[in-house]
């Protein structure tokens, strides 16, 4: 996430690469090079420690920026990022993701979140009650 923009990094062990899925219409090549250099070392170490070094090292994997559809509304990038995570199989998307469907993706994901069985009304912890919005 950078200044309210979301992109997805998929560690692709099959092809020895880290797929960068970014729906921004702006050029983020330099940003992803800098970000990748910063986080991949840390993320790799985290995976190694969590698995007792059984996971293949991925610090030297290439990081291609995959050609994906671009969002047309500024606030849609998070919904496209979620769709990317849902449908990316390491080579392509199971179902095409289209720029024109931005509102549909937003509606689907908001509906899913609102009506998911785990989304229940519970009493807030005491420390959070003070921050609850008043209607």
N, C-alpha and C positions, 0 to 999 in steps of 0.2 A: 504494500500500500504506500502510495506517495501522494501527499496532498489530496486525499480523498479519491485516489485512483487505485483500482485493483487490477492486478495481473496474476497469472497462474504460472508457477514453475512445477513441471512434472518430471520427476526423476525417472528416466526411461532406461531401465537396466537391460532391456532387450536390445536396444540400439546403442547403448553406451553414450547417452546424451541427456541433457536436461532441456526439455521442450519448454519454451517460453511462449505463453499464450496471452497476448495483449490486444484488447479491442480498441485501444486508443487510436484515433486518426492521426495523431501527432507522432513524429519520429522519436522513439525512445531507445534507439540503439546504444547511445552513450550511457544513458541511465541504466539500462539492463547490464551493460558491461561492468559498470562501477558497482551496482547492487550485487550482481553475481559474484564478483571478486570478494565482496564483503561477507555475504551470507553463506555461500557454498562451503567454505572451510568450516564454519561453525556448525552448519547443519550436518555435514559429513561426520564431524567429531561427535555430535549428539547421537547420530545413528550408530556409530561405532561403540560408544559407551553403553547405549541402551541394549545392544545385541551382543555384547562381549566380542566385538570385532568380527562377527559372522557376516555382516553385510559388505558387499563389494564397495571399495573406495570409489567415490564419484567426484573427487576434487578436480580431476583432469578431463572430465567429460566436456564435450563441446556443448554450447548453449545456443542452438539456433532459435531465432525468433520465427515462429510458425506463422504462415500467412492465414489469418483468420478474418472474419467479418469485423467491420468497425462499427462501434456504437454511434448513433446519430444524436442522442441526447446525453448531456454530460452526466446525469445521475444514473444512467443505465449500465455503467461499466461493471458494477457489482453483480447485476443480474446476468450479464454475459459471462462473467468469471465463474459464477455458479454453474451455468449451463456448460461451460468448457469443462469443468471438473466432472460433471455428470456424464458427458458424452464423448470425451476424448479417450481413444483406445491405444494411443501410442503411435499411430500412423495417420489417423484421420478421425473425423467425428462419425459416430454411429448413424446420426441423422443430421442433415445439413442445418447449420445455424445461420439464420438470415438477419441482416440489419433491420429489415422491415418488420420483423417479429419482436422488436424490443418491448413493446407494450404487452404483448402476449406473454413473454417470458416473465416480465414483472408481475403480471396478474397471476400467472401460475404459481410462482414462488411465494407471493404474499398469501394466496389462498391456501397453499400447502402449510405455511407457517401458522396461519390463523386456525385452521381446522385440524391440525395434527393432534392425535390422541394425547401426546405428552404435553401439549399446551393447555395447562389447567390453571385455574385461578387459585392461588394460595396466599396465605397471609405473608406479608413481607417481613423479613427479619427486622428487628427493632432498629438497628442502625440505619436502615434504608427508608423508614417511614417518613422521616423529615424531608427527604428528597422527592417524595411522591408528588406528582403534579396535582394541583387543585383544579377542579372543574368549576 
